[in-house]
Every structure is written in structure tokens, then in C-alpha cells.
Amino acid sequence: MWGELDEYSRQIQSKVLNEYRQFSSVLEILFKEQPENTIKTFQEEKKIILSVIQQEWNQHTYFRNCDQALSKAKEALNTQIALLKSVF
């Protein structure tokens, strides 16, 4: 499903990965004292987002095509934002 990335695309991927890692690090700090189910949901959604950014398959993520992968990543990010809103 994933194609080879050219140099420009790899640079974008690297930037998105770096920015998401920074964002998720902040969320991890904010969620530190939250109920276990909030932390678990955040971590599950994080796995989905990272697998799409890094274009990796694992036992938690399977996508039929790139459109589905993007859709699932958007859903996961929206879930994380909703968790953040529910906490603060």
C-alpha cells in the first residue's frame, strides 16, 4: 500500500512526525493523572497516528488503502483532541 517516498516527501514525513511527537508528549504530561481508560485510549490512538505517519503495519493497525489510513489517523487525532477537551 505504501509507496516509496522521494526526498521532499521524506522531509515532510519527518516534520509531521516530529511535530506529532511534540504534541503527544504534551498530551502525555496533561493526561498523567487522568483515569486509566483516558490514558489507554490516548495510547491506542497514538499508535494509529504514528503507524500512518511512519507508514508501518503492526498488529493494531491494518488499512485497506491510503484513504482509509488517512481517515483512521484523522479519527484518532480527533479522539485525542476530544479527550483533551473533556479533561480541561
C-alpha positions in Angstrom: 0.0 0.0 0.0 2.7 2.5 0.9 4.9 3.7 -1.9 8.5 4.9 -1.8 8.8 8.5 -0.7 11.0 10.9 -2.6 13.4 13.2 -0.7 10.8 16.0 -0.4 8.1 13.7 0.9 10.5 12.2 3.4 11.3 15.7 4.7 7.5 16.4 5.1 7.1 13.0 6.8 9.9 13.8 9.2 8.5 17.2 10.0 5.0 15.8 10.7 6.5 13.0 12.8 8.5 15.5 14.9 5.5 17.8 15.4 3.2 15.0 16.3 5.7 13.6 18.8 6.0 17.0 20.4 2.2 17.3 20.6 1.7 13.8 22.0 4.5 14.4 24.6 2.5 17.4 25.9 -0.7 15.4 26.0 1.1 12.6 27.9 2.0 15.1 30.6 -1.5 16.5 30.7 -3.1 13.1 30.9 -0.7 11.8 33.5 -3.1 12.0 36.4 -6.2 11.1 34.4 -8.2 7.8 34.7 -6.6 4.7 33.2 -9.2 4.5 30.4 -8.3 8.0 29.2 -4.6 7.1 29.1 -5.3 3.8 27.4 -7.5 5.5 24.7 -4.8 8.1 24.2 -2.1 5.5 23.7 -4.2 3.4 21.3 -4.9 6.4 19.2 -1.3 7.4 19.3 -0.3 4.0 17.9 -2.7 4.5 14.9 -1.4 8.0 14.2 2.3 7.0 14.4 1.8 4.0 12.2 0.2 6.1 9.5 2.9 8.8 9.7 5.7 6.3 9.7 3.9 4.1 7.1 4.2 1.0 9.2 1.9 -2.0 9.7 1.5 -3.6 13.1 -0.9 -5.9 14.9 -3.0 -2.8 15.9 -3.4 -1.2 12.5 -4.5 -2.6 9.2 -5.7 -0.3 6.4 -7.1 -1.4 3.1 -5.7 1.7 1.3 -4.2 5.1 1.9 -7.6 6.8 2.1 -8.6 4.5 4.9 -5.3 5.1 6.7 -5.7 8.9 6.5 -9.3 8.6 7.7 -8.3 6.5 10.7 -5.5 8.9 11.5 -7.9 11.8 11.4 -10.3 9.9 13.7 -7.5 9.1 16.1 -6.4 12.7 16.3 -10.0 13.9 16.8 -10.4 11.4 19.6 -7.2 12.7 21.3 -8.5 16.3 21.0 -11.9 15.3 22.4 -10.0 13.6 25.4 -8.1 16.9 25.9 -11.4 18.9 25.8 -13.0 16.6 28.3 -10.2 17.0 30.7 -9.8 20.7 30.5 
